[in-house]
Amino acid sequence: MVDVGLRNPEPITEGTFDLSDILAHSTIKPSVPTRDEIDLQEEELIQGEAVVQECSNPPIFVTVSSPYEVEKARRDLPIIMMEQEIMEAIYENPVVILCGETGCGKTTQVPQFLYEAGFGTSNRLDRKGIIGITQPRRVAVLAAARRVSYELGLKLGKEVGFQVRHDKLVGSNCAIKFMTDGILLREIQTDSALKHYSVIILDEAHERSLNTDILIGMLTRVVNARKVET
Ligand SMILES: Nc1ncnc2c1ncn2[C@@H]1O[C@H](COP(=O)(O)OP(=O)(O)OP(=O)(O)O)[C@@H](O)[C@H]1O
């Protein structure tokens, strides 16, 4: 309903309705929207479309059944408080650098944040593909893969897999894959856009291992290649 603010309100009966009469007795005047108002309306419309697009993405359901003691221990890790900020940074940027004290949960928790958000399992284009995590040492690959599969209540060799030189346990529906940086370097040579992956995490990048340093250089090209494709 629009209140036209009639100075001398008289009931308008059927057949006598005339907009010019109403406006003549009205305190409000018709106004032509200014350029700024039109721009603002268009901007609101575009934002509205963005919301509609976001809502049209299918909902993502990821079932996780972690052991109780794991859930309890996770709550005390400093990184858990940062989950939302980390995930928003990942959604909004092609490259994110994560710094945190030793033991705060970078290696074990970030892959879980991603998995719980549907990376590795969802059919959404932007989250489709394995979560790949590299480590400079093979011992760390095995330990992290075992730990993350245990924390998520998943089976090692199925949803969570690993690959090091001469040893590989990766299932056909693998969602999280731990590997040495050397393994990923070899994969890039045959798949220059790393199509099978939705996210790549280079763990321990500050150690500046030769393979990780080369990977950082090559991944800058992968980021650009994937930008062109999308
Ligand atoms: N194999 C494991 N068994 C039991 N607890 C573990 C295991 N791996 C990690 N944790 C626990 O999870 C916590 C987080 O470890 P995580 O390796 O994710 O930390 P981080 O931030 O990556 O450390 P760093 O910088 O040293 O790599 C640790 O404090 C440790 O208590």
The ligand as an SDF file (V2000), in Angstrom:
LIG
                    3D

 31 33  0  0  0  0  0  0  0  0999 V2000
   49.7810  -39.0970   14.9150 N   0  0  0  0  0  0  0  0  0  0  0  0
   49.2700  -38.3780   15.9150 C   0  0  0  0  0  0  0  0  0  0  0  0
   48.8470  -38.9500   17.0520 N   0  0  0  0  0  0  0  0  0  0  0  0
   48.3230  -38.2510   18.0610 C   0  0  0  0  0  0  0  0  0  0  0  0
   48.1920  -36.9210   18.0430 N   0  0  0  0  0  0  0  0  0  0  0  0
   48.5830  -36.2820   16.9460 C   0  0  0  0  0  0  0  0  0  0  0  0
   49.1650  -36.9640   15.8210 C   0  0  0  0  0  0  0  0  0  0  0  0
   49.4660  -36.0550   14.8880 N   0  0  0  0  0  0  0  0  0  0  0  0
   49.1080  -34.8600   15.3920 C   0  0  0  0  0  0  0  0  0  0  0  0
   48.5870  -35.0060   16.6180 N   0  0  0  0  0  0  0  0  0  0  0  0
   48.0540  -33.9400   17.4880 C   0  0  0  0  0  0  0  0  0  0  0  0
   47.4260  -32.9470   16.6920 O   0  0  0  0  0  0  0  0  0  0  0  0
   47.9430  -31.6710   17.0240 C   0  0  0  0  0  0  0  0  0  0  0  0
   48.0950  -30.8730   15.7480 C   0  0  0  0  0  0  0  0  0  0  0  0
   49.1540  -31.4060   14.9740 O   0  0  0  0  0  0  0  0  0  0  0  0
   49.5180  -30.8820   13.5460 P   0  0  0  0  0  0  0  0  0  0  0  0
   50.5800  -31.7640   12.9920 O   0  0  0  0  0  0  0  0  0  0  0  0
   48.2810  -30.7160   12.7580 O   0  0  0  0  0  0  0  0  0  0  0  0
   50.1130  -29.4200   13.8890 O   0  0  0  0  0  0  0  0  0  0  0  0
   50.9150  -28.4450   12.9300 P   0  0  0  0  0  0  0  0  0  0  0  0
   50.3970  -27.0870   13.1910 O   0  0  0  0  0  0  0  0  0  0  0  0
   50.8150  -28.9280   11.5200 O   0  0  0  0  0  0  0  0  0  0  0  0
   52.3840  -28.5820   13.4560 O   0  0  0  0  0  0  0  0  0  0  0  0
   53.7470  -28.3570   12.6300 P   0  0  0  0  0  0  0  0  0  0  0  0
   53.8680  -26.8910   12.3470 O   0  0  0  0  0  0  0  0  0  0  0  0
   54.7880  -28.8460   13.5680 O   0  0  0  0  0  0  0  0  0  0  0  0
   53.6440  -29.1710   11.3660 O   0  0  0  0  0  0  0  0  0  0  0  0
   49.2570  -31.8820   17.7330 C   0  0  0  0  0  0  0  0  0  0  0  0
   49.3830  -30.9560   18.7760 O   0  0  0  0  0  0  0  0  0  0  0  0
   49.1520  -33.2720   18.2840 C   0  0  0  0  0  0  0  0  0  0  0  0
   48.7260  -33.1820   19.6260 O   0  0  0  0  0  0  0  0  0  0  0  0
  1  2  1  0
  2  3  1  0
  2  7  2  0
  3  4  2  0
  4  5  1  0
  5  6  2  0
  6  7  1  0
  6 10  1  0
  7  8  1  0
  8  9  2  0
  9 10  1  0
 10 11  1  0
 11 12  1  0
 11 30  1  0
 12 13  1  0
 13 14  1  0
 13 28  1  0
 14 15  1  0
 15 16  1  0
 16 17  2  0
 16 18  1  0
 16 19  1  0
 19 20  1  0
 20 21  2  0
 20 22  1  0
 20 23  1  0
 23 24  1  0
 24 25  2  0
 24 26  1  0
 24 27  1  0
 28 29  1  0
 28 30  1  0
 30 31  1  0
M  END
$$$$
